Amino acid sequence: MIRSASDAHSDDEIPRHTPRAPAVAVAVAFAAGIAIDRTGGLAWAAWILVGGGVWCGWMAAFRYKNDRAAALLLLAACLALGGARHHLFWSIRPENDIARYGSDESTLARIEGVLAAQPWIKPADPEGMGPGGLQADRSIALVACDTLESDFGAIPVEGLVRVSVSGHLLHARVGDRVDVRGWLSKPPEPANPGEFDFRDHLRRQGVGATLFVDHPDAVRMIAAGDDFPVRRWFARLRARCGDTLARTMSPQRLPVAEALLLGDRAGMTDEIRRAFAQSGMMHLLAISGLHVGILAAFFWFGCRMLRLSESPACLAVIALVVGYALLTEGRPPVVRATIFVVVYAAGRPWFRQGSMSNTLAIAAIAVLAWNPADLFDVGAQLSFLAVAGMLWCGTWWKDATSKEPDPGKPPADERWRLAMHWGRRLGRGYALIAAIWLFTLPWVASRFNLIAPAGFVLNGLLMPVIALVLWAGYTTLLVGLAFPELALVPGVAFDFMLGRLLWAVDAASSWTLGHRYGPGPPGWWLVGYYGLLAGIVALRARRFAIPPDCIGILRHGRLRGGTLLGAWAVAGMALPFWPAPRDEFRCTFLSVGHGCAVLLEFPNGRTLLYDAGSLEDGRRAAQAVQGALWRSGRSAIDTLVVSHADIDHFNAAPHLLARVPVGRILIARSFLDLTQPAVARFQRTVEERGIPVRLVRTGDRLLADDDVAIRVLHPPPGPGFPEDNANSIVLEVETAGRRILLTGDLEGPGLDLLIRSLAGPVDVLLAPHHGGIKANVPRLAEWAAPRWVIVSGNRRAPVERLRATYGGKTTILSTAQAGAIACRIDGAGNLGVSPTRRVAVAASGNASRPAGEWRSSKVERETTR
């Protein structure tokens, strides 16, 4: 049979001519080298030797025209280059680096240096329910220091320090030379399961230490320096843009406008952030490729309307997007989008159109070469994943809609053709959103524990509105910079359209089925998902010479890649509804500063939370509870027990109830003092959520698990004692012969009443009142005879004095030093106690215990009693 030229290649064959994207392989190799070095790769000298040897091998292969070997060796050289670049950035520090002088304990110090970034204001939490003195705004700045004066004396140093000032720092700006006095320390390590790693986050920015300053006057400007002139100029420009928005926007919408156009989210409240996250529109508040693309298109159309020729218009667009990237402080998503626009605009006047995947790879190489740690930044990861999904969707859509029209079919009327035209546009938009979700949703669920189906609907419908809102905002800024008195004209339109957008966001966030918080997929599932996805993308791109028979099996057989990916995704969605077997009881004392939050996880899958608050910040306690809950694979709290009416025991509840379902709340009668504003607000929040509230007293038993007995030992029936602390709810938890006692802030007459009850040895005791000496009296130590005492407090808790009280057979752990402390009890009664931070912990006597998990059996416990 004779085949025509058009039939020369079947669908299962590899075409001879495919778009080339050599930078993709280079970017993958460079990123692989970075990942290998982060997981414990070679030393700096070894990376250089390997890279040099591979490079010599490449030259030899190139000389003898062995193209395949030369290509492999070149990729190996790129891998070594990536590993060496990351090692230089991450692991090699100068001898006088400021990070070497910080410690976990804060020390009073004075630094001198230059402000490397414009200070910004971090507003206090207006819903924190803390004492008025604690609700202070803070100014955050980066200082490139060159002198350190502390216990080490005055020494020359180098490196970046993150300075946090209580109050508004208004008398210094980027480039100024300053003298700062405060408390120097290392950035804190994660203290709770699933907690954000702030130390790692700062290290990716090159910051090695933190300095806490009590007052703006402790920051003294030495001289208005000339360092960082470009940053100083853009800081002034950014301030002018902020003033323009302040003059033209309503106060309620101003924080969103600043985040939308300038990337400044400092003024945003938790309520606004939560609404954007739950509506699936959070990406609008982070300057990314969407903003840069809309800005470039807006300016391009403006230049063409002014009848500029193509070359000047392209140059103007390039200058604008580069300036906008500097104005928004050059975050990785902005840099990636800027490179995209620059490459496209640079080639347009000469009718050159490069491969989009090649451009994406070039952007990745540029971003990682500047800061290789951005490979582990979730914002950069999602940015590149989203663009990869868009490129894949463009290829798929072109193949799916490239059918030739049927010549025998009569033409449709004008209205039908118009409807079909807009239908195809809408379909293409939703196909694009679906592709972005396909590439990013599992990673978003893993890192942010949130899935927002409302965003799928909202993004497709509101994309034209979003473009108009951004165009109006950019017009306001440009007019405000050129003609400040005329900025109100576009500003009114921007304010109106932004208000309509916020209305849609609020409506979508209040939709019950529009979002879901919960545990993210496990790591092994993510590896399988993205492995299958990478295989499908590579197969469609036809970059590799796969035998036609194998391609036919993958495309048309039962083992097609799409079918496998769909089955894997369905299995992943079913995981949260398939309870994992649990054969132990777990009690985790979370680290929340001066406060309390104890999470009890029962073998049958139920959970109980004893208190949720922190004197420093209620949001911190809520995040600690959420992280620990989702890390353990649980998505709800069955019972919340609030011990008493001190804010450091319940001010996290409003933040927590917004994200985690709570079945019921248990309180004592004395808690119902609605004259306290914090208690009244707590009650309103509970009523809005429709959560049942029950009163408990001495003698009540809580039903949670058949193998775990929970008894209320305090407070007794009646009106209670005059002071809140004396009315704290005390819970006794017993399982497999082990006892845990949770005491809240019990002290005074309440503590005396508890000690007069029946005595019994306690395995784990929550030190009452955060380890306070008045509450932890010798009579309590004799009555409880605890094997372990857990202090839930800050670093000022008197742990050393408690060791003298409880005696040599008791081990004392503090959440301030050890982080969250998990106590596990299995069915045989074996008790394991493990802190989150690997720190050496001393017992009350002179014996020391190694870091890690300590375990004791029932027999050991009986002999030590």
MOWO-V993131 format. One record per run of one state. SS is the DSSP state (a for helix, b for strand, c for the rest). FROM is the first residue (numbers start at 1). TO is the last residue. If there is no record, write none. Layout:
ss=SS from=FROM to=TO
ss=SS from=FROM to=TO
This chain:
ss=c from=1 to=4
ss=a from=5 to=7
ss=c from=8 to=21
ss=a from=22 to=38
ss=c from=39 to=43
ss=a from=44 to=63
ss=c from=64 to=66
ss=a from=67 to=90
ss=c from=91 to=96
ss=b from=97 to=97
ss=a from=98 to=100
ss=c from=101 to=106
ss=b from=107 to=115
ss=c from=116 to=119
ss=b from=120 to=122
ss=c from=123 to=131
ss=a from=132 to=134
ss=c from=135 to=137
ss=b from=138 to=150
ss=c from=151 to=152
ss=b from=153 to=156
ss=c from=157 to=157
ss=b from=158 to=158
ss=c from=159 to=159
ss=b from=160 to=166
ss=c from=167 to=176
ss=b from=177 to=185
ss=c from=186 to=197
ss=a from=198 to=204
ss=c from=205 to=206
ss=b from=207 to=213
ss=c from=214 to=215
ss=a from=216 to=218
ss=b from=219 to=223
ss=c from=224 to=228
ss=a from=229 to=248
ss=c from=249 to=250
ss=a from=251 to=262
ss=c from=263 to=269
ss=a from=270 to=278
ss=c from=279 to=281
ss=a from=282 to=285
ss=c from=286 to=288
ss=a from=289 to=305
ss=c from=306 to=309
ss=a from=310 to=327
ss=c from=328 to=331
ss=a from=332 to=348
ss=c from=349 to=355
ss=a from=356 to=370
ss=c from=371 to=371
ss=a from=372 to=376
ss=c from=377 to=377
ss=a from=378 to=400
ss=c from=401 to=413
ss=a from=414 to=448
ss=c from=449 to=449
ss=b from=450 to=451
ss=c from=452 to=453
ss=a from=454 to=482
ss=c from=483 to=483
ss=a from=484 to=509
ss=c from=510 to=511
ss=a from=512 to=514
ss=c from=515 to=515
ss=b from=516 to=517
ss=c from=518 to=522
ss=a from=523 to=541
ss=c from=542 to=547
ss=a from=548 to=556
ss=c from=557 to=560
ss=a from=561 to=575
ss=c from=576 to=583
ss=b from=584 to=589
ss=c from=590 to=594
ss=b from=595 to=601
ss=c from=602 to=606
ss=b from=607 to=614
ss=c from=615 to=617
ss=a from=618 to=631
ss=c from=632 to=635
ss=b from=636 to=641
ss=c from=642 to=646
ss=a from=647 to=649
ss=c from=650 to=652
ss=a from=653 to=657
ss=c from=658 to=660
ss=b from=661 to=667
ss=c from=668 to=668
ss=a from=669 to=671
ss=c from=672 to=676
ss=a from=677 to=689
ss=c from=690 to=691
ss=b from=692 to=695
ss=c from=696 to=700
ss=b from=701 to=705
ss=c from=706 to=707
ss=b from=708 to=714
ss=c from=715 to=724
ss=a from=725 to=727
ss=c from=728 to=729
ss=b from=730 to=735
ss=c from=736 to=737
ss=b from=738 to=742
ss=c from=743 to=747
ss=a from=748 to=755
ss=c from=756 to=763
ss=b from=764 to=766
ss=c from=767 to=767
ss=a from=768 to=771
ss=c from=772 to=777
ss=a from=778 to=784
ss=c from=785 to=787
ss=b from=788 to=791
ss=c from=792 to=798
ss=a from=799 to=806
ss=c from=807 to=810
ss=b from=811 to=814
ss=a from=815 to=818
ss=c from=819 to=820
ss=b from=821 to=826
ss=c from=827 to=830
ss=b from=831 to=835
ss=c from=836 to=840
ss=b from=841 to=843
ss=c from=844 to=847
ss=b from=848 to=849
ss=c from=850 to=852
ss=b from=853 to=856
ss=c from=857 to=857
ss=a from=858 to=864
ss=c from=865 to=865
